[in-house]
């Protein structure tokens, strides 16, 4: 039915717009943290100079150790080789870790990709947001997201695994459906549409306590 197709397209467009707005807000927050650290740089130098003038080597070592820990919290945590992928992943990793979710990431992406930045943002953003939401249903010590990205010949391979409180889900009509209820699931539809348009491959696997999504995108 035409009216139904138009409604779905409208909902998907709204989802895409909201996702991009959220993503850029996360990136801006990450950059604000970095600028804040740089703003304090002169104060840190003054403190270290004071310790140096007093010959207090132990205090210098202790202060440098604290600075190293502080800097690690705002520094880029992942360098894939592709700038846009770095921005998307690092903003989401920062968000996940702020929710006390353990994130393990291993990603190697070429500098140039044929997949558009918007498509990449939608795919990774949707996968990450779903993983974070699933983890938030668990106690902090059980929250975990594992990411793997690498080129396999001429295709970009992505794998996202997250822990979940749900039991093994069953597919309906060949696919998993959103467990968020009516009015949700447009992220899944949008992701599948992009993969299909690129003539790629997507596979979702549900097990007790874990959910994995694998994607292959021709480049």
C-alpha positions as CSV (number, residue, x, y, z in Angstrom):
1,X,0.0,0.0,0.0
2,X,1.4,3.4,-1.1
3,X,0.4,5.2,2.1
4,X,2.1,2.6,4.3
5,X,5.3,2.8,2.2
6,X,5.2,6.6,2.6
7,X,4.7,6.3,6.4
8,X,7.7,3.9,6.6
9,X,9.9,6.2,4.5
10,X,8.9,9.1,6.8
11,X,9.7,7.2,10.0
12,X,13.0,6.0,8.5
13,X,13.9,9.6,7.5
14,X,13.1,10.8,11.0
15,X,15.3,8.1,12.5
16,X,18.2,9.0,10.2
17,X,17.9,12.7,11.1
18,X,17.7,11.9,14.9
19,X,20.7,9.6,14.6
20,X,22.9,12.1,12.9
21,X,21.9,14.8,15.4
22,X,22.7,12.6,18.3
23,X,26.0,11.5,16.7
24,X,27.2,15.0,16.1
25,X,26.2,16.0,19.7
26,X,28.4,13.1,20.9
27,X,31.3,14.2,18.8
28,X,31.0,17.8,20.0
29,X,31.0,16.6,23.6
30,X,34.2,14.6,22.9
31,X,35.9,17.7,21.3
32,X,34.8,19.9,24.3
33,X,36.5,17.5,26.7
34,X,39.7,17.7,24.6
35,X,39.6,21.5,24.4
36,X,39.0,21.6,28.2
37,X,42.2,19.7,28.8
38,X,44.1,21.9,26.5
39,X,42.8,25.0,28.3
40,X,44.3,23.6,31.5
41,X,47.6,22.9,29.9
42,X,49.4,26.1,31.1
43,X,48.2,25.5,34.6
44,X,49.7,22.0,34.6
45,X,53.0,23.4,33.2
46,X,53.1,25.9,36.0
47,X,52.6,23.3,38.7
48,X,55.4,21.1,37.2
49,X,57.7,24.1,37.0
50,X,57.1,24.8,40.7
51,X,57.9,21.3,41.6
52,X,61.0,21.4,39.4
53,X,62.2,24.6,41.1
54,X,61.9,22.9,44.5
55,X,63.7,19.9,43.2
56,X,60.7,17.7,44.1
57,X,61.2,14.9,41.6
58,X,58.7,12.5,43.3
59,X,55.9,15.1,43.1
60,X,56.7,15.6,39.4
61,X,56.4,11.9,38.8
62,X,53.2,11.6,40.7
63,X,51.7,14.6,38.9
64,X,52.7,13.3,35.5
65,X,51.1,10.0,36.3
66,X,47.8,11.7,37.2
67,X,48.0,13.8,33.9
68,X,48.5,10.6,31.9
69,X,45.4,9.0,33.4
70,X,43.4,12.2,32.8
71,X,44.5,12.6,29.2
72,X,43.7,9.0,28.4
73,X,40.0,9.7,29.2
74,X,39.8,12.3,26.4
75,X,42.4,11.1,23.9
76,X,41.3,9.2,20.8
77,X,40.9,5.6,22.0
78,X,40.9,4.0,18.6
79,X,42.7,4.7,15.4
80,X,41.4,2.6,12.5
81,X,43.1,4.3,9.6
82,X,39.9,6.0,8.4
83,X,39.1,9.4,9.9
84,X,35.3,9.3,9.7
85,X,35.3,5.7,11.1
86,X,37.5,7.0,14.0
87,X,35.1,9.8,14.7
88,X,32.0,7.6,14.8
89,X,33.5,4.8,16.8
90,X,35.3,6.9,19.3
91,X,32.2,9.0,20.0
92,X,30.2,5.8,20.6
93,X,32.9,4.2,22.6
94,X,33.1,7.2,24.8
95,X,29.4,7.1,25.3
96,X,29.4,3.4,26.2
97,X,32.2,3.7,28.7
98,X,30.4,6.6,30.4
99,X,27.7,4.0,31.1
100,X,30.2,1.6,32.6
101,X,30.2,-0.7,29.6
102,X,33.4,-2.6,28.8
103,X,34.3,-2.0,25.1
104,X,36.8,-4.1,23.3
105,X,37.6,-2.8,19.8
106,X,39.9,-4.0,17.0
107,X,39.4,-2.1,13.8
108,X,41.6,-1.6,10.7
109,X,40.0,0.4,7.9
110,X,41.6,1.8,4.8
111,X,41.8,5.5,4.4
112,X,39.4,5.5,1.4
113,X,36.0,3.8,1.4
114,X,33.3,3.8,-1.3
115,X,30.6,3.6,1.4
116,X,29.4,7.2,2.1
117,X,30.0,8.8,5.5
118,X,26.3,9.1,6.1
119,X,25.7,5.4,5.4
120,X,28.6,4.4,7.6
121,X,27.3,6.7,10.4
122,X,23.9,5.1,10.2
123,X,25.2,1.5,10.2
124,X,27.7,1.9,13.0
125,X,25.5,4.3,15.0
126,X,22.5,1.9,14.9
127,X,24.7,-1.2,15.8
128,X,26.3,0.7,18.7
129,X,23.1,2.2,20.0
130,X,21.3,-1.2,20.0
131,X,24.3,-2.8,21.8
132,X,24.4,0.0,24.4
133,X,20.7,-0.3,25.1
134,X,20.9,-4.0,25.5
135,X,23.9,-3.8,27.9
136,X,22.0,-1.3,30.1
137,X,19.6,-4.0,31.0
138,X,22.4,-5.8,32.8
139,X,24.5,-5.3,36.0
140,X,27.6,-3.2,35.3
141,X,30.0,-6.1,35.7
142,X,28.2,-8.0,32.9
143,X,28.1,-5.1,30.3
144,X,30.3,-5.8,27.3
145,X,30.6,-4.8,23.6
146,X,33.1,-6.3,21.2
147,X,33.8,-4.7,17.9
148,X,35.9,-6.0,15.0
149,X,36.4,-4.3,11.6
150,X,38.8,-5.2,8.8
151,X,39.0,-5.5,5.1
152,X,38.4,-9.0,3.7
153,X,39.7,-8.8,0.1
154,X,37.5,-6.0,-1.4
155,X,34.8,-6.0,1.3
156,X,34.6,-4.2,4.6
157,X,33.8,-6.7,7.4
158,X,32.1,-5.5,10.6
159,X,31.2,-7.6,13.6
160,X,29.4,-6.2,16.7
161,X,28.7,-8.5,19.7
162,X,27.1,-7.4,22.9
163,X,25.9,-9.1,26.1
164,X,22.2,-9.1,26.7
165,X,19.7,-10.0,29.4
166,X,17.5,-11.7,26.8
167,X,17.2,-15.4,26.0
168,X,17.9,-16.6,22.5
169,X,15.6,-14.8,20.1
170,X,13.8,-16.5,17.2
171,X,13.5,-15.0,13.7
172,X,10.2,-14.2,12.2
173,X,9.9,-14.2,8.4
174,X,13.7,-14.7,8.3
175,X,14.7,-11.7,10.5
176,X,14.8,-10.6,14.1
177,X,12.4,-7.9,15.1
178,X,12.9,-5.0,17.5
179,X,12.0,-5.9,21.1
180,X,11.2,-2.3,21.9
181,X,7.6,-2.5,20.9
182,X,5.5,-0.7,18.4
183,X,7.0,2.4,16.8
184,X,10.5,1.1,17.0
185,X,12.8,-0.9,14.8
186,X,13.3,1.7,12.0
187,X,17.1,1.6,12.7
188,X,17.1,-2.1,11.7
189,X,15.1,-1.4,8.6
190,X,17.4,1.5,7.6
191,X,20.5,-0.6,8.2
192,X,19.1,-3.5,6.1
193,X,18.1,-1.1,3.3
194,X,21.7,0.4,3.1
195,X,23.2,-3.1,3.1
196,X,20.9,-4.2,0.3
197,X,21.6,-1.0,-1.7
198,X,25.3,-1.7,-1.5
199,X,24.7,-5.4,-2.4
200,X,26.3,-6.4,0.9
201,X,25.6,-9.1,3.4
202,X,24.2,-8.9,6.9
203,X,23.7,-11.7,9.5
204,X,22.3,-11.5,13.0
205,X,22.8,-14.2,15.5
206,X,21.1,-14.5,18.9
207,X,22.3,-16.7,21.7
208,X,21.4,-16.8,25.4
209,X,23.1,-13.7,26.8
210,X,24.7,-12.5,23.6
211,X,23.7,-10.9,20.3
212,X,26.0,-10.6,17.2
213,X,25.7,-8.7,13.9
214,X,28.0,-9.4,11.0
215,X,28.2,-7.2,7.9
216,X,30.1,-7.3,4.6
217,X,30.1,-4.2,2.5
218,X,31.7,-4.3,-1.0
219,X,34.2,-1.4,-1.6
